[in-house]
């Protein structure tokens, strides 16, 4: 994920303070130098790096840590607060009627971001529409149409009209019933005068309530000039960081936010139209430093369960697992819900205790392996009969052979699935018939304590993705 290297580096730097109850001026100096190196390596602008590191050093030396607070936790809190202050608040986007103009260079991800944003607004009960005005890039109209169909939102574009301003005006008229209009503009390979003139004309025509600059997370130091020119031209109210799921450093996007005196509105976290997050600075920095983000995790869980239940024809309800028997059918639906939450490495970042040290210790391909394991299990279960899913304990050797042959997997793979099922069934039974809410809370606290400890000891109980 974007800024992962920065987060890992910062965590490694702070870990040098483990075991210390007090910190010296020499400790702080060393920590600040490491933080500077981490930020500069992530393409954060030099002036911002110096300002941030000076603030951290000053506070760490002058403030008195609360009694009993370990040195690492004290400095971690200061780094967290300073990073949140650097990024600022999330861009204000009220859930009401509005027009949003998207700007950015070609390849920044504007068209994809437009559809993702429209999908996000639709989940909030609003009716959005995307207006595609890009007449410069071949395929822009087709891409926008296909993306908005996937997002199930209104769309307007006209591939036969080469006047983007006229398309914008007509688009507002044709989608007048929409609550939120998202106007996607043309990009170029560089900041050309023609691009600036065109976007200024479109701005005059649509009179947007908000103008957002879309930046590829890999923008690097070039973000500063780009952000400055767009801001001078149309005024930038916020930034959308796209392709945050890649290996990009991401510091340039933070520089753009500071350069335009704006804030971040959305994060594009993957390739699917649903892979978008409303930016929340507290949660983002918390994830970066390995402290988790329970708010975003809860939102993803709720969305994943709704999507899983919406796709299910037989009214599957996960709460039924706590009342009756746990079947392979339940396990398959649970895996679908997990898959709907997004890539496992992103989900782990949101779990306190997992996103930091534990994830850093895993092999680079660990997440790919667990994703592949879930896919393999799902294929195996697709090759089972409904009776076998309902009564997996009755599956014998001949059935295992048939299921392996039908799913294109090995008999060992089928046995591994059945063993995983037994483990999950045993866990579910611990929750069944619990007498009180207080008892349920006690058990959840025990699980959190076991999962939040150091090392990788808690990974084995994470179901089919452990």
C-alpha positions, 0 to 999 in steps of 0.5 A: 500500500502507498506509504507502506515503506514510510510506515514501516520505516517510522515504526522501525525507528520508534521501536529503537525506544522499546524498553526505555522509560526515559529518552535523552537528547541524543535519542531524540536527535537520532530518532528525528534524523531517521524520521527525516530520512523516512519522509524524504525517501517517501518523496515528501517535500524537503521544507515540509520534512524540516518543519515536521521534524523540528516540531517533533524534536521540540515537543519531545524535548520540552514536553513532559511525558505522562507518568508511567508512559514508555518512551516509545509511546510518548514519541509515537503520540507526538509523531502521530499528532504532528502527521495528522496536523500536517495533513489537516482535516478531510475535504468537506463534502456535504451529503447534499446537492452539489457539483464537483469538478475533477482536474489532473494530468492524463493517467492520474486516474480521474475517470476511474475516480469519478465513477468511484466517487459516484458509487460512494455518494450512491451508498449515502443515499444520493443520486450521482451522475458522471459527466465525461468531457474528455474529448482529447484521450481516445477511449475516455468516453468508453471507459467512463461509460463502462465504469459508471455502468459498473457503479450503477450511476447516471452518466452523460457523454457524447463521443460525436461532440468535440466541444468539452464545454458544450458537453458539460452544459448539456450534461448538466441538463440531461442529468438534472435529476441527479443530486451530485454531478461529477464533471470529469475533465481532459488531461494531458501528458504535461501542464499545457496552456491548452489544458489550462484554458479548457478546464477554466472554460469548463469551470465557468460553464458548470460553476462547481461547488468543489474542485478536486485535483486527482493525483496518482500516488506515484506523483513524487516531487512533480506534485508541487508544481502541478498542484500550484498551477491547477490551484492558480487556474481554478482553485483546488479545494481538495485532493483525491489520491488514486492508485494508493494500492500500489508500491508508490511512495506517496509523499508527493501527494502530501506535498500537494495538499500543503501546496494548495492549502487544501486537504484530502477528499478520497483515497483510491485503494484498488481497481474495483469501483468500490475500492474507495475510501473517504479520507479520515486523517486520524485513521489514515495516520493511525494505520500508517503507524501500525495502530489500526483503524477500527472506524474504517474496518467497521465500515468495510465489514458492514459494506461487505456483509450487505454486499454478500447478503444482497448477492445471496438468493436464500436469505443467508444471515450470519447471525444464524450461525450463532443459533444453529449448526455451522455448515460449509455453506456458512463458511463459503459465505463468510469467505465471500464477505471477507473477500468483499472487504478488499485485499487482506493487507489493507484489512490487516492495516485496520486491525490494531496490533496487526497492521504494524509489527506483525504484518511487517514480519510476514513474508512479502507474498504472505497476503497473496498466499492467503488470497489464493487459499481462499480462492482454492477453498471456494472452488472446492466448495463449488464442486460439492453438492448442497447435501455435502455443504450442509453435512460435511462430516459425512464426506468420505474418501470417495467423495473427496476423490470426486470433489478434487477431480471436479474442482481441479485440486488435490485430495490434500487440498480438500482435506485441508478445507475440511480441517479448516472447517472443523477448526472454524466450527469449534470456534463458532460453538464457543459463541453459541448459547452464550447466556449474556451480553456481558459474557460475550464481551468478556470473550471478545476481550480475551480474543483481542488480548490474544490477537494483539500480542507480539509476534505471529501467534494470533494468526492461526485462528483467523479462519480460512485466511490465517 
